[in-house]
Amino acid sequence: MLGVMTPQLEQLEAWLRQWPSVLVAYSGGVDSALLMAAANRVLGDKALSCIGASPSYPQRELAAALKIATDAGAKVRAVETQEHLNPNYAANPANRCYFCKSELFTRLKAVAEAEGFAIVIDGNNASDAVANDRPGWLAGRERGIRSPLAELGFTKDQVRALAQELGLPVWNKPAMPCTSSRVPHGTPIVPKLLKQIEDAETALLGMGFQQLRVRHHGDIARIELPAEDLPRAVELREQITAAVKGCGYKFVTVDLAGFKSGALHAATK
């Protein structure tokens, strides 16, 4: 149970309270989880959190997100999306996220309109808003999606603090972009490839690694881990190699530069 609420949590709940009902674009990450929990506290069954379920969203993430919402007592639903059937998305251009979010938000808007939800909101925060290259953000703005965390000026660190205040287990969860982000722009996105990456990352997570990426380079899997995990990766090199090759890769490498979010596309520019 919460004690005295912080002013920022009061601000967020006041923002949500102005609406008779809300639909939350929910992914299981800390930003949307905060919205899910806060909307549930304020609006109860007048709030619905919807997850876009597609080949680019790992099954382990879907299961975890559903559990978090269910444990919080929130209404939650998986909504199938099919962005991979859109040739513009499947071609994997630099603005791939625009087509993904266009599909997601179009489907969530349809749910909201059919079931009478007043507004659709997403988890963009003020730290996200300063980024210059956010095609997914543009897709949301075009469809009238609101971003209360960004509108209230909440940074990522502040979001994490509020999520911890609400007792959400994902308050310190590392960012986990969709599986398509592991594929170099221009390499076509197909479900089989996404499943290969998902299986490889799931195997590494099963070995106790927590923050990682398996970057896809054809027959080569390039594993990114934080620098402090590299010695352990060397110790487990035979186990890692066997597991990742078992997912269909011929060659398995560990990047000595270590983990860095967005490193795949930065390296190809």
N, C-alpha and C positions, 0 to 999 in steps of 0.2 A: 504493500500500500504506500502511496505517496504521502509525504508530509506536506509542508507548505510548498506550493508550486513556485517555480522560478518565474520571473517576469516573462521570459521568452516562451515558456510553455503556455502561460496565460495568453500571450499574444497569438500563438498558433491556434489555441482552442477558440479564441475569440474570432479569428479569421474563419475557422470552420463553422462556427455557430451561426454565421450570417446566412448560411445556406440551409434550406430544408432537407437536402440530401446531397450526398457526394458519391462519385465513383472514383476510386483510387487506382491509378495505373501502378500496379504493385509488382515488384520483381524479387523481393526477398532481400535486397540490399538495405543498408542502413537508412538511406534517405526515404525510400518508399515505405519501409517498415515503420519509421517514425510517423508518417502520415497515416498508415493503416491503423496503428495503435491509438493515435490522437483522435482520428475520425470516429473510431469505435467508442472511445470514451465519451465523446461529445454527442454523437448522433445514433449510437447503437445500431439497430437494424435498418436505419436510414442511410447507412454507409455500406458500400460494397467494394471490396478489393478484388481486382481482376488481374490475373497473370496471363501474359501471352505465351502460350505453349507452342513451341515449334522446334524443328531440328537444331536450331542454333542455341537453344536453351537447354543445358544439360539436365538430364533426368534427376541427378542428385540435387541440383539447385532447386528444381521444381518441388521435389518432395520436401526439402528443408523449408522452403518458403511457405508451402501449405501448412506444415506443422507449426511454424512460428505464428501464423495468423490464427490457426485453430486453437493453439494454446492460449492466445490472447483473447479468445472468445469472439473474434471478428468474423463477419461473413466474408467468405473468400470463394473465388471461382477461377478455374482455368479456362481460358478462352483460346481456342485454336487459331493460330495465324499461319498464313501460307506465303510469307514473303519470298520463300525460295522458288516459288512458281512464277514470280515476276522476273522477266528477262533483265530488267534494269538492275534488280538486286543481284540476280545470279551472276551477272557479268563482273561483279565485285569492283565497281569503280570507287574512286576516292570518297564519293558521297553516298556510299552504300547505306549508311545509317539512315539517310533521308527516306529511302524506300522501305526500310524495315519499320521505322516509326510511323510512316504514313499508313502502312498496313495495320499496325497495332492500334493507332489512334482512330482510324476509320472504323475498325471493329468495335472498339470501346465506346465510341460515340453512338454507334448503332444500338448497343446494349443500353446505354443511358437513355436514349430517346425512346426505345421500346418499353423500358421499365420505369420511366419517369424520374430518373435521377437528374438533379438540377444542373450539375456541373461535373466535368472530368478534370482531375488534378494529377500532376506528376511530381516526381521527387527532385527535379532540378533545384540546386541550391545556389547561393550567391557566389560560391567558389566556381561552380560550373559556368555561371553567366559571364565570367570574365574571359572565358576561352573564346578564341576567334573562329575555330573550325568545329561547329556543332550543327551539322545538317539535321540531326534528329530533333534538336531544339526548334529548328525552323518548321519541321513537319508538325510539331505540336502547336506552334503559334498559328499556323495556317488553319488549323482545325479548332481553334478556340480553347485549347487546353491551357489551364492555369497552373502556375508553379508557386504555391504559397511560400515555400521555404526561400526561394529566390526573391519573391516580392517583399518578404519580411526582412531580407538582408541576412539570413542565417548562413554562416559559412559551414564548410564541412566539419571543422572541429566543433563548432557549436551544435551541429546536428548530432554528432556522436555523443556529446555531453547530454543532450536531451534524451537520446535513445537510452543511454545508461540510466538516466533519472527514471525512465519508465520501465526499467528492468528488462529491456529487450536484449536477447543473447547475441544479436548481430551488431551491437553498438561499436565493437572494434573489428568487425569483419573486413578483411581486405577487399578492395574493389575486384569484381569479377565480371569483366565485359563479356559479351556473347562470344560463342566459339568462333564465329566468322572473323573476329578480330585477330585470330591467329594465322590468317591466310593472307599472303601478299596481294595487294590490289592487282587486278587483272587476271588472277587465277580464279576460274569459275567456281562458284559455291554450289556444291551438291550435297544432299543429305549424307551420302556414304562417307564423304571426306570429313564432314562435321562429326559424324559418329566415331571415326578413327581418332580424331583429336580428343574428343570427349573420353573415349576409353583409355587413351594414354594418360591423360591428366588424372582420371579417376584412379588409375593404377598407382600413380605417384602420390596422390593424396592418401591412398591406403598404406603407403610406406611411412606416413607421418609428416611429409612435407606439407606446409600450409599455404605458402605463397609461391606460386609458380605459373609458368606458361609453357605450353608445348607449341612452338612455332612450326608451322608446316611449310616445308620447302621440297615438295615432290616426294622423293623417296627418303628424304632426310627429316628427322625430327630434331629440332634445336631446342633444348630445354633451358629455360631461364629460371634460376633460383637466386634468392638473396645470397650475398657473398658468404655469410656465416654458415650457409647450408652446403657450400661446395665441398668441404672436407667429408661430410657425411655422404654426399653423392658419390665421391670417389670410393669410399668404403663399400657402398652398395652398387658399384658400377655393373657388376654382373647381373644382379637382380633387376636393376633398372633397364639394362640393355635387353634382357630376355623379355621383360614385360612390354616394353615399347615396341620391340620387333614383333611381338605377338599381336600387336594392333595393326600390323601391316607395313611398318617402316623397314627399310633395308639398312639404314644407317641411323645411329643414335649419337647425338653430340650434346655436350653440356657447354653452354656459352660462358666463357671465363669472365666476360664483362658483367655477368650477374643479371639479376632481375631488374627490369625497368619497364613500367607501364607505357605502352605505345611505341616500344622500341622497334617493332617489326616494320611499321610504316615509316618511321623516322629514318630507318636505315635504307629505305628504298627511294627516298626523295632525292 
